[in-house]
């Protein structure tokens, strides 16, 4: 069995944490790989963004990433991509025309731009269309960060069209499924709630027992390696809060910096991520840290591959996810899988991942004092940290990519059995 996937605006092989690369990259790559474990081959179509980008890459047996040219390689923002969709679909259909009839059994699209392409491709190929939203404009617009621009009407209309045309919609959480029905009038019978997974071989607790520090030689102290001038050895009481993600208003790193100003001086924040949306985003975060008087306790580092990210999570005392909206919140699940407590905003999927008082804390809204109180309640009490760390580690088996793939493959099978197209 063969599935085609489409990810227009971001290549699933790109490093998450900067530009338009984030949790969706991980989702598409890991889901495609896990689907091969249940008998599927997967081709992923994405847009070429570099002259050095191979036309075909095989990141895992049974998975191919096919890059097609549509518009200039560089310099296009995600918001400008709707104007390139005609060129993208033309290249996808040209590639498909060279394949044997019936080569693909299903088409699975990710994000609304891909859904617009998939709507036409699925109809041309006579196969079912499955769509995963990842984010929704109406949900995002309902909880914008101060100063953030609302998503345009054109995106909302495009999302409505994809929701109406898809044979099946995959939601990551019950909250997302309800939003599809409430905000987009989706047919409840077409919605399947399937949580994303976590690579449990990479994201795992380190050391002995359910501790939140890894004493292993491979990742003994990534903080000391990355910031040798600021070593925990010189301050044994130092506590680390890690934020991993794109530096943009939606993800709320500014909330964390403002909260830090209300916390003791032995607490430091590490930001693992790059600018997204605005090229000045990282400089703006540095400037905010200076204004808040905590510049010496804020350490910004480029995003890192999964194995290094897991080492950072194990090194952290707390992982913070102060997003204004999240369809799922993969970082929170990955951090908990490492046995690290999480403090997150009580929005979207985060409210279903973080169990308040068991694996960490949920904060209503973005008041800096509320965030400082939630962080300090963990950082100031070793017993609480250990209890949350144990709860986080015990919750890790709730998420695994093989379970996600098996449930997704069942959706594919049901559509094929019903003759949907």
C-alpha positions as CSV (number, residue, x, y, z in Angstrom):
1,X,0.0,0.0,0.0
2,X,1.2,3.5,-0.8
3,X,0.3,6.8,0.6
4,X,1.2,10.2,-0.8
5,X,1.6,13.1,1.7
6,X,1.9,16.8,0.9
7,X,3.7,19.4,3.1
8,X,3.9,22.5,1.0
9,X,5.3,25.2,3.3
10,X,8.0,23.2,5.1
11,X,10.3,20.3,4.3
12,X,9.9,17.5,7.0
13,X,13.6,17.0,6.9
14,X,14.4,20.6,8.1
15,X,15.5,21.3,11.6
16,X,12.5,22.3,13.7
17,X,12.8,25.5,15.8
18,X,13.3,28.3,13.3
19,X,11.6,29.8,10.3
20,X,8.5,27.8,9.5
21,X,9.9,24.5,10.8
22,X,8.3,23.2,13.9
23,X,6.3,20.3,15.4
24,X,4.7,19.6,12.0
25,X,8.0,18.7,10.5
26,X,8.5,16.1,13.2
27,X,4.9,14.9,12.8
28,X,5.1,14.3,9.1
29,X,8.6,12.7,9.2
30,X,7.9,10.4,12.1
31,X,4.4,9.4,11.0
32,X,5.6,8.5,7.6
33,X,8.4,6.4,9.0
34,X,6.1,4.7,11.5
35,X,3.6,3.9,8.7
36,X,6.2,1.8,7.1
37,X,6.1,-0.4,10.2
38,X,2.5,-1.3,9.4
39,X,3.0,-2.1,5.7
40,X,2.8,1.3,4.0
41,X,5.2,3.1,1.7
42,X,5.0,6.9,1.8
43,X,6.0,9.6,-0.7
44,X,6.1,13.2,0.8
45,X,5.8,16.1,-1.7
46,X,7.3,19.4,-0.5
47,X,8.5,22.7,-2.1
48,X,12.1,23.1,-3.2
49,X,13.7,25.9,-1.1
50,X,17.4,25.6,-2.2
51,X,19.2,25.0,-5.4
52,X,21.2,22.3,-3.5
53,X,18.1,20.4,-2.4
54,X,17.9,17.0,-3.9
55,X,14.8,16.2,-6.0
56,X,14.4,13.0,-4.1
57,X,15.6,12.0,-0.6
58,X,15.1,8.8,1.2
59,X,15.3,9.4,4.9
60,X,14.2,5.9,5.9
61,X,13.4,2.7,4.1
62,X,10.0,3.0,2.4
63,X,9.9,6.8,2.8
64,X,10.8,9.3,0.0
65,X,10.7,13.1,0.2
66,X,10.1,14.6,-3.3
67,X,11.0,18.2,-3.8
68,X,9.2,20.1,-6.6
69,X,10.0,23.5,-7.9
70,X,7.4,26.2,-7.4
71,X,8.4,29.8,-7.3
72,X,11.8,31.2,-6.1
73,X,13.8,28.9,-3.9
74,X,14.3,31.5,-1.1
75,X,12.8,34.7,0.2
76,X,9.1,33.6,0.2
77,X,7.3,33.9,3.5
78,X,4.6,31.3,4.3
79,X,2.0,34.0,3.8
80,X,3.1,34.5,0.2
81,X,2.8,30.8,-0.8
82,X,-0.9,30.8,-1.8
83,X,0.3,32.5,-5.0
84,X,2.6,29.6,-5.8
85,X,0.0,26.8,-5.3
86,X,-0.9,26.6,-9.0
87,X,2.8,25.9,-9.9
88,X,3.1,23.4,-7.0
89,X,0.0,21.4,-8.0
90,X,1.1,21.4,-11.6
91,X,4.5,19.8,-10.7
92,X,2.9,17.3,-8.4
93,X,0.4,16.2,-11.1
94,X,3.2,16.1,-13.7
95,X,5.2,13.8,-11.4
96,X,2.0,11.7,-10.7
97,X,1.3,11.4,-14.5
98,X,4.6,9.5,-14.9
99,X,3.6,6.9,-12.3
100,X,1.5,3.8,-13.0
101,X,-2.3,4.2,-12.7
102,X,-3.5,3.7,-9.2
103,X,0.1,4.1,-7.8
104,X,-1.2,5.8,-4.6
105,X,-4.0,4.5,-2.5
106,X,-4.6,7.5,-0.3
107,X,-3.4,11.2,-0.1
108,X,-2.7,12.7,3.3
109,X,-2.2,16.5,3.5
110,X,-0.8,18.6,6.3
111,X,-1.8,22.3,6.9
112,X,-4.3,24.2,4.8
113,X,-1.9,25.1,2.0
114,X,-1.3,21.4,1.4
115,X,-5.0,20.7,1.6
116,X,-5.7,23.1,-1.2
117,X,-3.2,21.1,-3.4
118,X,-4.5,17.8,-2.2
119,X,-8.1,18.6,-3.0
120,X,-7.2,18.7,-6.7
121,X,-4.7,15.9,-6.7
122,X,-6.9,13.5,-4.8
123,X,-9.7,14.2,-7.3
124,X,-7.4,13.7,-10.3
125,X,-6.0,10.4,-8.9
126,X,-9.4,9.1,-7.7
127,X,-8.2,8.4,-4.1
128,X,-9.4,9.5,-0.7
129,X,-8.2,12.7,0.9
130,X,-7.2,12.8,4.5
131,X,-6.3,16.1,6.1
132,X,-4.5,17.1,9.3
133,X,-4.9,20.8,10.1
134,X,-2.0,21.3,12.6
135,X,-3.2,24.8,13.3
136,X,-6.4,26.6,12.5
137,X,-6.8,30.3,11.8
138,X,-10.0,30.8,13.8
139,X,-8.5,29.1,16.8
140,X,-5.3,31.2,16.5
141,X,-7.1,34.4,16.0
142,X,-9.2,33.8,19.2
143,X,-6.1,33.9,21.4
144,X,-3.6,36.2,19.7
145,X,-0.5,37.3,21.5
146,X,-0.4,41.1,22.0
147,X,1.1,42.7,18.8
148,X,0.6,39.5,16.7
149,X,-1.2,39.9,13.4
150,X,-4.5,37.9,12.9
151,X,-4.6,35.3,10.2
152,X,-6.3,36.7,7.0
153,X,-9.7,35.8,5.7
154,X,-8.2,34.1,2.7
155,X,-6.7,31.4,5.0
156,X,-10.0,30.9,6.8
157,X,-11.9,30.4,3.6
158,X,-9.2,28.0,2.4
159,X,-9.4,26.0,5.6
160,X,-13.2,25.8,5.2
161,X,-12.9,24.5,1.7
162,X,-10.4,21.8,2.8
163,X,-12.6,20.7,5.8
164,X,-15.6,20.4,3.5
165,X,-13.8,18.4,0.8
166,X,-11.7,16.0,2.9
167,X,-12.9,12.4,3.2
168,X,-11.4,12.3,6.7
169,X,-10.0,14.8,9.2
170,X,-7.4,13.8,11.7
171,X,-7.4,15.8,14.9
172,X,-4.6,15.6,17.5
173,X,-6.9,16.1,20.5
174,X,-10.5,16.2,21.5
175,X,-10.2,19.9,21.8
176,X,-9.1,20.2,18.2
177,X,-11.9,17.9,17.1
178,X,-14.5,20.1,18.9
179,X,-12.9,23.2,17.3
180,X,-13.3,21.7,13.8
181,X,-17.0,21.1,14.5
182,X,-17.6,24.5,16.2
183,X,-15.5,26.8,14.0
184,X,-15.6,25.0,10.7
185,X,-18.8,23.0,10.7
186,X,-17.0,19.8,10.1
187,X,-18.9,16.5,9.8
188,X,-18.3,14.8,13.1
189,X,-18.4,11.4,11.3
190,X,-15.3,12.4,9.3
191,X,-13.2,13.4,12.3
192,X,-10.7,10.9,13.9
193,X,-8.9,11.9,17.0
194,X,-5.4,10.5,17.0
195,X,-2.7,11.9,19.3
196,X,0.8,12.4,17.7
197,X,3.7,10.4,19.1
198,X,7.1,10.8,20.7
199,X,10.3,8.9,19.7
200,X,10.5,7.0,23.0
201,X,13.9,5.7,22.2
202,X,15.3,9.2,22.0
203,X,13.2,11.0,24.5
204,X,13.6,9.0,27.7
205,X,14.6,9.6,31.3
206,X,18.3,9.5,32.0
207,X,20.4,8.2,34.9
208,X,18.9,6.0,37.5
209,X,15.2,6.2,38.5
210,X,12.9,9.1,37.6
211,X,15.5,11.9,37.9
212,X,15.4,15.0,35.8
213,X,19.2,15.2,35.3
214,X,21.1,12.8,33.0
215,X,24.5,11.8,34.5
216,X,25.4,9.8,31.3
217,X,28.7,10.8,29.6
218,X,27.0,11.5,26.2
219,X,24.9,14.4,27.5
220,X,26.3,15.1,31.0
221,X,25.8,18.8,30.8
222,X,24.8,20.4,27.5
223,X,24.5,23.8,29.3
224,X,28.1,23.7,30.4
225,X,29.1,22.8,26.8
226,X,27.0,25.5,25.2
227,X,27.7,28.2,27.8
228,X,31.1,27.5,29.4
229,X,31.2,30.9,31.0
230,X,28.1,30.2,33.0
231,X,28.6,26.8,34.7
232,X,26.4,25.1,37.2
233,X,29.6,24.0,38.9
234,X,30.2,27.6,39.9
235,X,26.7,27.8,41.4
236,X,25.4,24.4,42.6
237,X,22.0,26.0,43.4
238,X,21.4,27.0,39.7
239,X,18.1,25.9,38.2
240,X,17.5,25.8,34.5
241,X,14.2,26.4,32.7
242,X,14.3,25.4,29.0
243,X,12.1,26.8,26.2
244,X,12.4,24.9,22.9
245,X,10.6,26.3,19.8
246,X,10.4,29.1,17.3
247,X,11.0,32.5,18.7
248,X,7.7,34.2,17.8
249,X,4.9,35.9,19.6
250,X,2.6,32.8,19.2
251,X,5.0,30.7,21.3
252,X,5.1,33.2,24.1
253,X,8.8,33.3,25.0
254,X,8.4,36.9,26.1
255,X,6.1,35.7,28.9
256,X,8.9,33.5,30.2
257,X,11.4,36.4,30.2
258,X,9.0,38.7,32.1
259,X,8.3,35.9,34.6
260,X,12.0,35.4,35.1
261,X,12.3,39.0,36.4
262,X,10.2,37.9,39.4
263,X,12.2,34.8,40.2
264,X,15.4,34.3,42.3
265,X,18.7,35.0,40.7
266,X,19.8,31.4,40.7
267,X,17.2,30.6,38.0
268,X,18.3,30.8,34.4
269,X,16.4,30.4,31.1
270,X,17.7,28.6,28.0
271,X,15.9,29.3,24.7
272,X,16.6,26.7,22.0
273,X,15.2,28.3,18.8
274,X,15.6,30.8,16.0
275,X,13.6,33.6,14.6
276,X,10.2,32.9,13.0
277,X,7.9,35.4,11.3
278,X,10.2,38.4,11.9
279,X,13.9,38.2,11.3
280,X,14.5,40.5,14.4
281,X,12.6,38.2,16.8
282,X,15.7,36.9,18.6
283,X,17.2,40.4,18.9
284,X,13.8,41.6,20.3
285,X,13.9,38.8,22.9
286,X,17.5,39.8,23.9
287,X,16.3,43.4,24.2
288,X,13.4,42.4,26.4
289,X,15.8,40.5,28.7
290,X,17.9,43.6,29.1
291,X,14.8,45.8,29.8
292,X,13.7,43.3,32.5
293,X,17.2,43.2,34.0
294,X,17.7,39.5,33.4
295,X,20.0,39.5,30.4
296,X,22.7,37.6,32.3
297,X,20.2,34.8,33.0
298,X,18.8,34.4,29.5
299,X,20.8,32.2,27.2
300,X,19.7,31.8,23.6
301,X,21.0,28.9,21.5
302,X,20.1,27.7,18.0
303,X,17.7,24.8,17.7
304,X,19.3,21.3,18.1
305,X,18.6,17.8,16.7
306,X,16.4,15.5,18.6
307,X,19.1,13.6,20.5
308,X,20.6,16.9,21.7
309,X,17.2,18.3,22.5
310,X,16.5,15.2,24.7
311,X,19.8,15.9,26.5
312,X,18.7,19.5,27.2
313,X,15.3,18.3,28.5
314,X,17.1,15.9,30.9
315,X,19.4,18.7,32.0
316,X,16.5,21.1,32.7
317,X,14.7,21.4,36.0
318,X,11.5,22.5,34.1
319,X,10.5,22.9,30.5
320,X,8.3,25.9,29.8
321,X,5.7,26.0,27.0
322,X,4.0,29.4,27.2
323,X,2.2,29.2,23.8
324,X,-0.9,31.3,23.1
325,X,-2.4,28.3,21.1
326,X,-1.2,24.8,20.3
327,X,-3.1,22.1,18.4
328,X,-1.0,19.6,20.3
329,X,2.2,20.7,21.9
330,X,4.8,18.2,20.9
331,X,7.6,19.8,23.0
332,X,5.6,19.2,26.2
333,X,5.1,15.5,25.4
334,X,8.8,15.1,24.5
335,X,10.0,16.8,27.7
336,X,7.7,14.7,29.9
337,X,9.0,11.6,28.1
338,X,12.4,12.6,29.4
339,X,11.1,12.7,32.9
340,X,11.1,16.5,33.1
341,X,8.3,18.6,34.7
342,X,6.5,20.9,32.3
343,X,4.8,24.3,33.0
344,X,2.5,25.1,30.1
345,X,-0.4,27.4,29.2
346,X,-3.7,25.7,29.6
347,X,-4.6,25.9,25.9
348,X,-5.4,23.5,23.2
349,X,-3.5,20.2,23.2
350,X,-1.2,21.3,26.1
351,X,-4.1,20.9,28.5
352,X,-4.4,17.2,27.5
353,X,-0.6,16.5,27.7
354,X,0.3,18.2,31.0
355,X,-1.6,16.8,34.0
356,X,-1.7,19.6,36.4
357,X,-0.2,18.7,39.8
358,X,1.0,15.3,38.4
359,X,3.4,16.0,35.5
360,X,3.8,19.7,36.0
361,X,1.6,22.8,36.1
362,X,-0.9,24.4,33.8
363,X,-1.2,28.2,33.8
364,X,-4.3,30.1,32.7
365,X,-3.2,32.9,30.5
366,X,0.1,34.8,30.3
367,X,0.2,36.9,33.5
368,X,3.9,37.1,34.3
369,X,3.3,36.8,38.1
370,X,1.2,33.6,37.6
371,X,3.9,32.1,35.5
372,X,6.6,33.1,38.1
373,X,4.5,31.5,40.8
374,X,4.0,28.2,38.8
375,X,7.7,28.0,38.0
376,X,8.8,28.8,41.5
377,X,6.5,26.2,43.0
378,X,8.5,23.5,41.3
379,X,12.0,25.1,41.3
380,X,11.9,26.0,45.0
381,X,10.9,22.5,46.2
382,X,13.1,19.4,45.4
383,X,10.3,17.1,46.6
384,X,7.8,18.6,44.2
385,X,10.3,18.4,41.4
386,X,11.0,14.8,42.0
387,X,7.3,14.0,42.3
388,X,6.5,15.8,39.0
389,X,9.5,14.2,37.3
390,X,8.2,10.7,38.3
391,X,4.7,11.6,37.1
392,X,6.1,12.8,33.8
393,X,8.2,9.7,33.2
394,X,5.3,7.4,34.0
395,X,3.1,9.3,31.5
396,X,5.5,8.8,28.6
397,X,3.9,5.6,27.4
398,X,0.7,7.5,26.5
399,X,2.5,8.6,23.3
400,X,4.3,6.5,20.7
401,X,4.6,6.9,17.0
402,X,3.7,3.3,16.3
403,X,0.3,3.7,18.0
404,X,-0.2,6.9,16.0
405,X,0.7,5.2,12.7
406,X,-1.5,2.2,13.5
407,X,-4.6,4.4,14.2
408,X,-3.8,6.5,11.1
409,X,-3.5,3.4,8.9
410,X,-6.8,2.2,10.2
411,X,-8.4,5.5,8.9
412,X,-6.8,4.8,5.5
413,X,-8.1,1.2,5.5
414,X,-11.7,2.3,6.4
415,X,-11.8,4.8,3.6
416,X,-10.5,2.3,1.1
417,X,-13.0,-0.3,2.3
418,X,-15.8,2.2,1.9
419,X,-14.7,3.1,-1.6
420,X,-14.2,6.8,-0.6
421,X,-12.7,9.1,-3.2
